[in-house]
Amino acid sequence: MSEQPRRPRKPGKPYRRPQKDPVRILAFEALRAVDERDAYANLVLPPLLRKARERDDFDARDAALATELVYGTLRRQGTYDAIIADCVDRPLREVDPPVLDVLGLGVHQLLGTRIPSHAAVSATVELARVVLGDGRAKFVNAVLRKVARDDLDGWLERVAPPYDEDPEDHLAVVHSHPRWVVSALWDSLGGGRSGIEELLAADNERPEVTLVARPGRATADELLGEEAAVPGRWSPYAVRLSEGGEPGAVDAVRENRAGVQDEGSQLVALALANAPLDGPDRRWLDGCAGPGGKAALLGALAAERGAFLLASEKQPHRAGLVAKALDGNPGPYQVIAADGTRPAWRPGSFDRVLVDVPCTGLGALRRRPEARWRRRPEDLDGFAPLQRGLLRSALEAVRVGGVVGYATCSPHLAETRAVVADVLKQFPDAELFDARPLLPDVPDLGEGPDVQLWPHLHGTDAMYLALIRRTA
């Protein structure tokens, strides 16, 4: 058989190397670390940005865009996944995770930023060429062109079930929270549709950076002298940095006289410190002290009264962070690595005890948006024994007439009121008392006696606090 003559190749576009965009490559690397290593964006992103700033082609605007791309993509992941699922011909679980990360970045640029559609698609396809290869870049291009045909409101009308048919699933898709989290937050919040929608929307807003001036070492007035600083809402030691404010540029923060701390955490520490006592006020305990923010504030407050603070943390590396936070505290203190459920102290040794227990972290979804996708309802069962054990140990550690503060950065009823109610059944000589008067001028604190703070009502993380006094 004779060979057929070859057809001449059609002229085509010459191959063009993909252009490397440092901003979008950095955002992609951060998302991959969150997915592959279960890392937290607020821990992964800063070192990536510091390294990028060493280059001449990466400035403050680039850092701001990279931050917005990472956090915006993570916060809206549930919504964007629903939209992407409508644009592909296979289940999302069959799409490679790196491809989903690139698609998420592209959809956020299209639907969540002011970047023009053509630029958002072009830049994301170029990123896909760099990190995924030309073949999968074509898939990314096809999906994003479908997404670009409508705006966010139009897509939500298409992919979210009607509220009247399934309110929880509607809110889950529209506000990008897992359905079980929507249900749990709604139970904790109570009320109708407007309150839960405001809460879920607040979870998707970028939180302000809040500083705490450690008493005796810095003042709020000093911090207010910084650029972009405004007063806190509720804590006398709080100062908020408006957008663009950098905590590392503040002298008091570098010198450990101030720190970064959400105002809700400040209020918890202040309420415990100001709770009325019967008898002496000489020994304080922070029984779950890591990473050290509340311990540093408590230590400063204790120092003003001549009281001693023992800061206990089970994990040695976290105990090291506590020691660093307390370094330079003017009053007497000690940091130990110890298990709070197996106390290294005698019963009845303390006048004030705080246990800010490990939890699901559903109250800090603004700051750790990836946590909403990692947590599962069964995680509650894992935390429950520890939370109850720590509160029992705290009640045993406090003297008669002393006060225990039970705190958690979760509003889930299984981690708040259920824990307190269960443990108090075992301590007939302990009673809840009203914590609300210890948060003066803070509105919307409910019926008490415990306190639940909310992002949409107070601008804080959703911190919970119950104050308990030993009566006999």
C-alpha positions in Angstrom: 0.0 0.0 0.0 1.5 3.3 -1.0 1.8 6.1 1.5 -0.7 8.9 1.3 0.9 12.3 1.0 0.7 14.4 4.1 -1.6 17.3 4.2 0.1 20.6 4.9 -0.5 21.8 8.5 -2.9 24.7 8.8 -1.3 27.9 9.9 -2.2 28.5 13.6 -1.4 30.9 16.3 2.2 30.4 17.6 2.4 29.0 21.1 2.4 31.7 23.7 3.9 31.1 27.2 1.4 31.7 30.0 2.0 35.0 31.8 2.6 34.5 35.5 0.5 36.8 37.7 2.1 36.9 41.1 -1.1 38.0 42.9 -3.3 35.2 41.6 -0.6 32.6 41.9 -0.2 33.6 45.5 -4.0 33.4 46.1 -4.0 29.9 44.5 -1.1 28.7 46.6 -2.9 29.9 49.8 -6.1 28.1 48.8 -4.2 24.9 48.0 -2.6 25.0 51.5 -6.0 25.5 53.1 -7.3 22.5 51.2 -4.3 20.1 51.2 -2.9 20.8 54.7 -6.1 21.8 56.6 -4.2 25.1 57.2 -6.0 28.3 58.2 -5.8 31.2 55.7 -5.0 33.7 58.5 -1.9 31.7 59.3 -0.9 30.8 55.7 -1.5 34.1 54.0 0.8 36.5 56.0 4.1 34.7 55.4 3.2 34.4 51.7 2.5 38.1 51.5 5.7 38.9 53.4 7.8 36.9 50.9 5.9 38.5 48.0 6.6 42.0 49.3 10.3 41.4 49.0 9.9 41.6 45.2 9.8 45.0 43.4 6.7 44.0 41.4 4.4 43.3 44.4 3.0 46.3 46.3 0.3 47.1 48.9 -2.5 47.1 46.3 -1.3 43.6 45.2 -1.4 42.4 48.8 -4.9 43.8 49.2 -6.2 42.0 46.1 -4.6 38.7 47.0 -6.2 38.9 50.5 -9.6 39.7 49.0 -9.3 36.8 46.5 -8.4 34.3 49.2 -10.9 35.3 51.9 -13.7 36.1 49.4 -13.3 32.8 47.7 -13.4 30.9 51.0 -16.3 32.8 52.4 -18.5 32.3 49.4 -17.3 28.8 48.5 -20.7 27.3 49.1 -22.5 29.7 46.8 -19.8 29.5 44.2 -19.8 25.7 44.2 -23.5 25.7 43.6 -23.0 28.0 40.6 -20.1 26.0 39.2 -22.1 22.8 39.6 -24.8 24.3 37.4 -22.1 25.0 34.7 -20.4 21.6 34.5 -21.6 18.2 33.2 -20.3 16.1 36.1 -20.6 16.1 40.0 -18.2 18.5 41.6 -16.6 15.7 43.5 -15.2 14.5 40.2 -13.6 17.8 39.5 -10.0 18.0 40.7 -9.6 20.2 43.8 -6.9 22.4 42.2 -9.3 23.0 39.3 -12.1 23.9 41.7 -9.7 26.4 43.5 -9.0 28.1 40.2 -12.6 28.2 39.3 -13.5 29.6 42.7 -11.0 32.4 42.3 -12.5 33.2 38.8 -16.1 33.1 40.0 -15.3 35.4 42.9 -13.7 37.9 40.5 -16.7 37.7 38.3 -19.5 37.9 40.9 -17.8 39.3 44.0 -15.5 42.0 42.9 -15.6 45.0 40.5 -13.1 43.4 38.2 -14.5 43.6 34.6 -15.8 40.3 33.3 -13.4 40.0 30.4 -10.4 40.7 32.7 -11.6 38.3 35.3 -12.0 35.5 32.8 -8.7 36.3 31.0 -6.6 36.5 34.2 -8.1 33.3 35.6 -7.6 31.3 32.4 -4.0 32.6 32.3 -3.6 31.4 35.9 -5.0 28.0 34.9 -2.4 27.7 32.1 0.4 28.3 34.6 -0.8 26.0 37.4 -3.0 23.5 35.6 -1.8 23.3 32.0 -3.4 24.3 28.7 -5.8 21.4 28.6 -7.6 22.1 31.9 -7.3 25.8 31.2 -9.8 25.3 28.3 -12.2 23.7 30.8 -11.8 26.7 33.1 -12.4 29.1 30.2 -15.6 27.3 29.2 -17.0 27.3 32.7 -16.2 30.9 33.5 -17.8 32.1 30.2 -21.0 30.4 31.3 -20.8 32.1 34.8 -20.1 35.5 33.2 -23.5 35.4 31.5 -25.3 36.5 34.6 -24.7 38.4 37.8 -24.8 37.1 41.4 -28.5 37.9 42.0 -29.4 36.1 38.8 -27.4 33.1 39.7 -28.9 32.9 43.2 -32.4 32.9 41.7 -31.4 29.9 39.6 -29.4 27.8 42.1 -31.0 28.5 45.5 -34.2 26.8 46.4 -37.1 29.1 47.2 -37.2 30.3 50.8 -40.8 29.2 51.2 -40.0 25.6 50.1 -36.8 25.1 52.1 -35.7 28.1 54.2 -32.5 26.5 55.6 -31.2 25.3 52.3 -32.1 28.7 50.7 -30.1 30.5 53.3 -27.3 28.0 53.1 -26.8 28.7 49.3 -27.5 32.4 49.4 -25.2 33.1 52.4 -22.7 30.3 51.8 -22.9 28.3 55.1 -23.4 24.6 55.5 -27.1 23.8 56.1 -26.4 22.3 59.6 -24.6 25.5 60.6 -27.5 27.6 59.4 -29.8 25.5 61.5 -27.6 25.6 64.6 -27.1 29.4 64.4 -30.9 29.9 63.9 -31.7 27.8 67.0 -29.2 29.8 69.1 -30.3 33.2 67.8 -34.1 32.5 67.8 -36.4 34.9 66.0 -37.5 35.1 62.4 -35.8 35.4 59.0 -34.3 38.9 59.3 -32.1 38.1 62.3 -30.6 35.0 60.8 -30.0 36.6 57.4 -28.2 39.6 59.1 -26.1 37.1 61.1 -25.1 35.0 58.1 -24.4 38.2 56.1 -22.2 39.5 58.9 -20.2 36.2 58.8 -19.3 37.0 55.2 -18.0 40.5 55.9 -14.4 41.3 56.4 -13.8 41.8 60.1 -11.9 44.8 61.4 -8.6 44.4 63.1 -9.1 45.3 66.8 -6.2 46.0 69.2 -6.2 45.8 73.0 -4.2 48.2 75.1 -2.9 46.2 78.0 -3.6 48.1 81.2 -0.6 49.6 82.9 1.5 49.2 79.8 -0.4 51.0 77.1 -3.6 53.1 76.8 -6.3 53.4 74.2 -5.4 57.0 73.7 -1.9 56.0 72.8 -3.2 53.6 70.2 -5.6 56.2 68.8 -2.6 58.2 67.8 -1.9 55.6 65.2 -3.0 56.2 61.6 -6.3 54.6 60.7 -7.2 54.0 64.4 -10.7 54.6 65.8 -12.1 53.8 69.2 -13.6 50.4 70.1 -17.3 50.1 70.5 -17.5 48.6 74.0 -14.2 47.8 75.7 -12.3 50.8 77.2 -9.1 49.1 76.0 -10.2 48.5 72.4 -9.0 50.4 69.3 -10.1 49.4 65.8 -7.9 49.8 62.8 -9.8 50.8 59.7 -9.1 49.2 56.4 -5.4 49.3 55.5 -4.2 49.6 59.2 -1.3 47.3 59.9 -0.9 46.0 63.5 2.7 45.2 63.0 3.4 48.9 62.3 2.1 49.9 65.8 4.9 50.4 68.3 2.9 49.2 71.3 2.1 45.9 69.5 5.8 45.3 68.5 6.7 46.0 72.2 4.1 43.6 73.5 2.3 46.4 75.4 -0.7 45.9 73.1 -2.0 43.0 71.0 -4.6 42.0 68.4 -7.7 40.8 70.2 -11.4 40.8 69.1 -13.5 43.0 71.3 -15.7 40.1 72.3 -12.7 38.4 73.9 -11.9 41.6 75.7 -15.4 41.8 77.1 -15.3 38.2 78.4 -12.0 38.9 80.3 -13.3 42.2 81.6 -16.6 40.7 82.9 -14.7 38.0 84.8 -12.3 40.6 86.2 -15.0 42.9 87.3 -17.4 40.4 88.7 -18.2 41.1 92.4 -16.5 38.7 94.9 -17.0 37.8 98.5 -13.7 37.9 100.2 -10.1 38.2 99.0 -9.0 38.8 95.4 -5.5 37.6 95.2 -5.3 34.5 92.9 -6.6 34.2 89.4 -6.5 31.2 87.0 -6.8 31.1 83.2 -7.4 27.4 82.8 -7.3 27.3 78.9 -4.8 30.1 78.3 -3.6 29.4 74.7 -2.7 31.3 72.6 -2.6 34.0 75.3 -4.8 36.9 74.3 -7.1 36.7 77.3 -4.3 35.7 79.6 -2.4 38.9 78.7 -5.4 41.1 79.4 -6.2 39.2 82.7 -2.6 39.4 83.7 -2.5 43.2 83.2 -5.8 43.6 85.1 -4.6 41.3 87.9 -1.3 43.3 88.2 -3.2 46.5 88.8 -4.8 44.9 91.9 -1.7 43.1 93.1 -3.2 39.7 92.2 -1.3 36.7 90.9 -2.3 35.0 87.6 -1.6 31.3 86.8 -2.0 30.7 83.1 -2.4 27.0 82.2 -2.3 25.5 78.7 -2.3 21.8 77.9 -0.2 22.0 74.7 3.4 23.0 75.3 3.8 24.9 72.0 0.7 26.9 72.9 1.9 27.4 76.4 5.0 29.0 74.7 2.7 31.5 73.0 1.0 32.3 76.3 4.4 33.0 77.8 5.2 35.3 74.9 1.9 37.2 75.3 2.5 37.7 79.0 6.2 38.7 78.6 6.7 42.0 80.3 3.6 41.8 82.4 4.2 44.0 85.5 2.5 41.8 88.0 3.2 38.3 89.3 2.3 35.4 87.0 3.3 31.9 86.0 2.7 30.0 82.8 2.5 26.2 83.0 1.8 23.4 80.5 -0.9 21.3 82.2 -4.1 19.6 81.5 -7.0 21.6 82.9 -9.1 18.4 83.4 -6.3 17.0 85.6 -5.4 20.0 87.7 -1.9 20.8 88.8 -3.4 22.9 91.7 -5.3 22.3 94.8 -9.1 22.6 95.0 -10.4 26.0 96.1 -7.1 27.7 95.3 -8.4 30.6 93.2 -10.7 33.6 93.6 -11.4 34.0 89.8 -11.2 31.3 87.1 -11.7 31.6 83.4 -12.1 28.6 81.1 -12.4 29.6 77.4 -12.9 26.1 76.2 -12.0 24.4 72.9 -15.0 24.4 70.6 -16.1 24.3 67.0 -15.3 28.0 66.5 -18.6 28.7 64.8 -18.5 32.2 66.4 -15.4 33.2 64.5 -16.4 32.4 60.9 -15.6 35.9 59.8 -12.0 35.4 60.7 -11.7 31.7 59.8 -14.1 31.2 56.9 -12.7 27.8 56.0 -13.8 26.5 59.4 -17.4 26.4 58.2 -16.5 23.8 55.5 -14.4 21.7 57.8 -16.6 21.3 60.8 -19.2 18.5 61.0 -22.1 18.0 63.4 -20.3 15.0 64.9 -17.5 17.4 66.0 -19.8 18.5 68.8 -19.7 15.0 70.4 -15.9 15.2 70.4 -15.8 18.5 72.2 -18.6 17.8 74.7 -16.7 15.7 77.3 -13.7 18.1 77.3 -15.9 21.2 77.7 -17.8 19.6 80.6 -14.6 18.4 82.2 -12.9 21.8 82.0 -15.9 23.5 83.6 -16.1 20.9 86.4 -12.4 21.4 87.1 -12.8 25.2 87.1 -15.6 25.0 89.7 -13.5 22.7 91.8 -10.6 25.2 91.5 -12.5 28.2 92.8 -13.0 28.9 96.4 -16.3 29.5 98.1 -17.5 33.0 97.2 -15.2 33.0 94.1 -16.3 33.3 90.4 -15.9 31.1 87.4 -16.3 32.3 83.8 -17.2 29.7 81.2 -16.5 31.1 77.7 -16.6 29.7 74.2 -16.2 31.2 70.7 -19.3 29.3 69.5 -23.0 30.2 69.9 -24.1 26.6 69.4 -26.4 25.6 72.2 -24.7 22.3 72.6 -21.5 24.1 73.5 -23.0 26.9 75.6 -26.1 26.5 77.7 -26.3 22.7 77.5 -22.7 22.4 79.0 -23.4 24.9 81.8 -26.8 23.3 82.7 -25.3 19.7 82.7 -22.4 20.7 84.9 -24.4 22.7 87.4 -26.5 19.7 88.1 -23.4 18.2 89.7 -22.7 21.4 91.7 -25.6 22.3 93.9 -23.4 24.8 95.7 -22.8 26.8 92.5 -25.2 29.2 90.8 -25.3 31.3 87.7 -25.5 35.1 88.2 -26.3 37.8 85.7 -23.4 38.7 83.6 -25.1 41.5 81.7 -24.4 44.4 84.1 -20.7 43.6 83.7 -20.9 44.6 80.1 -22.1 48.2 80.5 -23.6 50.0 77.6 -23.6 46.8 75.4 -27.1 46.4 74.0 -29.1 43.4 72.9 -27.8 41.0 75.5 -31.0 39.0 75.8 -32.8 37.8 78.9 -29.6 36.6 80.7 -28.2 35.6 83.1 -25.6 34.4 80.5 -24.4 36.5 77.6 -24.2 35.8 73.9 -22.5 38.3 71.6 -23.2 38.4 67.9 -21.3 39.8 64.9 -24.4 41.5 63.4 -25.5 43.0 66.7 -22.2 43.9 68.4 -19.5 43.8 65.7 -17.7 41.1 67.7 -17.1 37.4 67.3 -20.0 35.3 68.7 -18.5 34.9 72.1 -20.6 33.2 74.9 -20.1 33.8 78.6 -21.7 32.4 81.7 -20.6 33.6 85.2 -20.9 31.1 88.1 -20.4 31.7 91.8 -19.5 29.0 94.3 -21.9 29.6 97.2 -20.7 26.8 99.6 
